Amino acid sequence: MTRYFFDFYDGETQRDEIGQEYAGPEEAALQAMRSLPEIAKDRVLQDGSIRAFTIAVREELGPTVYTATLTLTEVWIGEDQPPEGQERAQSEDGDTSR
């Protein structure tokens, strides 16, 4: 088993100092891909409408062996865009998509 480290980037670097053991790089890469949506789900878009989340997988004594990036993009469609800095108002049925 080899120890792999998962460094996370989303405008700031969070370096993994503990790591986890996996049978090989493919297993570590699969874990990285599975982790990205879980990490991104609780983070809101800030400072713009595009945000990228990247995990770099590296071996303990070696180079980066894999990277995966999840990009979230926010796009308002039509004339029903909320004013700058304000939430979109809900309709009577709670739907905010109108």
N, C-alpha and C positions, 0 to 999 in steps of 0.2 A: 504494500500500500504506500502511496505517495501522498504527502501533505500538500494541498493546494490552498492558495490564498485568494480571496475575492475582494479586490479593491473596487470601490464604488465612486463614480463621478457624476455629479449633477450641477456643476458650477463650482463645487468644492470637492476636494478629495478626501475620501474616508478610507484610509489604508487598513486592511485586515492584518492584525498582528497575531491572530490565533490560528486561523486556517482550519481545514477539515481534511481528513484522509479519504481518498477515493482510490479505486482500483486502477484508474487510468484517466487520461485527459478527457476522453469522451464522456465519462460519468461526471466529471467536474463541469464540463461545458453544459451538459443537460441540466445540472443544478443551477448554473448561472442563468440559463434561459428561463427556468421556472421561477427564479427569484425576482426577476425584473418587474413583472406585473404586480407582484405582492409589494415590492418596495414603492413603486410609483403610485399605487392606488390611494394612498393617504396624503399625497403631496399635490397641492394645487398649482396651477400655472401662475407664475409670478414673473414680473419684469418682462412681459411680452406674451405672445400667444403660442410660442413654440418652446418646448422643453425636452431635452434629451437626457436619458438615464443610461449610463454605461457601466458594465461590470467587466473588469479585466481579471482573468484568471492566470495566476502565476504559480510556478513551482517554488518550493522553499529555497532552493539554491540555484534556480534557473530563471530564464526569461519568462515573459508573458507568453502563454501558450494559446490563449483564446480571448476574444472580446465579443460582447453582445451589447447592442444598443436598442433601446426602446424610445421612440420619439412620439410625444404627444403634441398634437396641433389643434388649436381652437380656431374655428372659423364661424363667424356669424353670417347667416344667409338672409337676404332680403332686407326690407326696410324696418323690420321689427327689432333692430339692435338696441340694446340698453345704452343709456347715456354713459359717458366715461365715468368709471368708478361706482356705478350703481348696479344693483342686481336686476335681473329681468323680472317683471311683475308676474305673479301667478294669476291664471284665469280662475274662475269660480270653481272648476273641478280640480284645481291644483296643478294643471298642466302648464309647464313653463316653456313648452316648445313652440308656442304660437307667437 
